[in-house]
Amino acid sequence: MATEENEVATTSGTWARDESEYDFQTKLVHGGQSPCVLTGAVLAPVYMSTTFAQESIGKYQRRGYSYSRSHNPTVGKFEEKAALLENGCGGTAFATGMAAINTVFNAFLKSGDHCVITDCSYGGTNRCARVLFSTFGIEFSFVDFRDPAIVEAAMRPNTKMIFSETPANPTVTLTDVAAISAIAKKHGCIHACDTTFATPLILRPLDHGADLTIQSTTKYYDGHNITVGGLVVAKTKEHHEKVAFMRNVNGNIMTPQIAFQQLQTLKTMKLRVVQQCKTAQVVAEMLEAHPIVDKVHYPGLASFPQKALADKQHLDGLHGGMLWFEVKGGSAAGRQLMDSVRRPWTLAENLGACESIITCPSVMTHANMLKEDRLKVGITDGFVRVSCGIEDTADLIEALREALDNIKVVEEN
């Protein structure tokens, strides 16, 4: 018969030193979980239970669990690992990335408050602020985060949050996280930073003074086009508890099945992302040298306008798997390329996966932005967003060059 101690299916285990001291790859594989003490199972079990039996009224929420809308053991293991990777106090996992962003706004903004938010972000974030929360009496100032002075100038007495995204989707423009965090601290507000493009392998905003870091776990945390999910990791217990409380109110927790899958896909994040960064660098250099390409932006290129910040802020010389470019001939030529590029490229939404993806933001990820706002930040109708996967780089280059060369032939005719 199981003892009271053995009724907990997982344990933190015995480590030679504190888990936080291990290298990143070891944290990815082992962080936050150890073999099951009951069975020896290496993987954390999937707790498919709506409710949890309690010892007594006086000991409600036995071992921290009562109902899976509030907390679930499998989800908790994923949150524990994520907090370890992001160097935070605690993690809160969500059904989607947009659920995470909505909950951050819910938890820290109320009617009459003001938020300074980047003018270039994922289209859903822009819509969430502009279409939903603005109707609740919350004001948003969309400004260029490339210059901290512009952010400082936008601050008001009622500013309660600064919301940044770095690298920004889809323009890969960067935010100086330390500088923006200092502005937030000066004005007594919080800094929430979405670093989905970077992953904690490349950038950990909490180490630079941010209060919250946000991930769409659909992207590099998953990396296999399998799941959708979101994550918020807080620097302090107070902020973590606010986010977790609001998630319970909204009822948008990640399911245990998805948390289980994320625990597995996370193990290969470093292997995947390092390769994706290498491929993105080669693809960007090829594009920059091609005569039909008008412009290409990738933080690893010497021509990237914020190269100094990229080198200072990004870890281990890694600059991500995302880039964008435009071809000569304008929107028509760009769209022709996206429609004609062959496998192994895929025309689709999403990013950060093993499969290399080309996206047209103007009609896909950022279609809900006002057209004038899109054009203001440089997202034209022919803007090509690229997410490099883990295929053989030579195959990706060959297919992309072929599509570019065909556009050149069409233009010459």
C-alpha positions, 0 to 999 in steps of 0.5 A: 500500500502506498504511503503518504509520502509515495502518494506524490507521483513525482519528486524534485529528486537528489541533485549534486547541486542546486538545479539553477546552477546546471547548464541550460541543456541539462535544465531542459532535460531534467529541470523541474522533474525526476523519475516517479517515486511510485513506478520509476517512470522517467517522464512526468505522468499526465494527470487526467483528473478534473478534481482531487480528493481532500483530507479535510475541510481544514486541509483544503487544497491537498498538496496544492491541488483541488481542481484542474482549472486552477492547478494541475500536477502535470502543468505544474511540472512544465511551469516549474521547468519554465521558471527555471529556464527563464530565471524566474520566481514562478511560471503560469501556463496557458491554453494559447499565447494570446491567453497569456497576453490577455491575462497579463493585461487583465492582471495589471491594468484597469480602467483609467490606466495607461500602457506604453506598448511597442508599435510593432508586435504580433498582430494578435497583441496589437488587436488585443490592446486596440480592439479589446482592452481599449474599450475598457477605458485603458489607454495604449500608446503605440511607440517605437521601442528602438529608441528608449527616449521615445518610450520615456517621452510616452510615459504618463502619471497613470502609466502602469505597464510597459509592454515590449516585444524583442525581437519584434514580430515580424520586423525583428527590431530589438528592444534594449530590455535593460534600458526599458526596465530602468524606465519602468522602475523609475516610473513605478510600473511593470515591464512585460516583455514578449521574447517568443522570437528569442527563447530563453536560450538567447535572451532572458528578460528577467535578468535584464530587469523585466518583471514578466517574460511572455512566451507563445509556447506554440513556437520554439518551446514546442518546435514541432507544430504539434501544440498551442500554448502560452507562458508567463514567468514572473520575477517576483512572487507577488507578480506571479500570484497576480498572474496565476489568480487571473488565469484562474478567474479567466479559466484559460489554463494549459491542458495536462496533455499539452503540458506533457508534450511541452515537457518533451519538446523542450528537451531538444530546444537548444539543439533545434534553436542553435541549428535554426540560428546557423541556418538563418545566418546562411539564408540571410547572407545568401539573400543579401547577396542576391541581386533581386533582393531589395532588403533583408533584416537579420540581427546576425548581419553586419548590416542590421541597424541594431547589430551592436545591441544584438551582440550585447543582449543576445547570448552566445552569439545566437540571433534566432531563426527569424528574418525577413526580406523584400524583393525588387518589384514590390508587393507583386514580386514578393507575393509571387515568390511566396506562392512559388517557392517549393519544398522544403519551404512551406507557406503557412502561419506559425514559426519556430518549428522544425519545418521551415516556413514562409509567411506573408504577414499582411494577409496572415499574422498581421492582417488585423492591424490597421493598414496604416499602422502596418506600413508605418512599421514597414510591413508591406504587402510584399514583406516576406517573413522567414522561419528557418527550420532544421532541414539541410541548409543547402536544400533550403538555399537551393529552393529559395534561390530557384524562386528568386531566380524565377522572379528575375526571369519574369521581370526581364520579360 
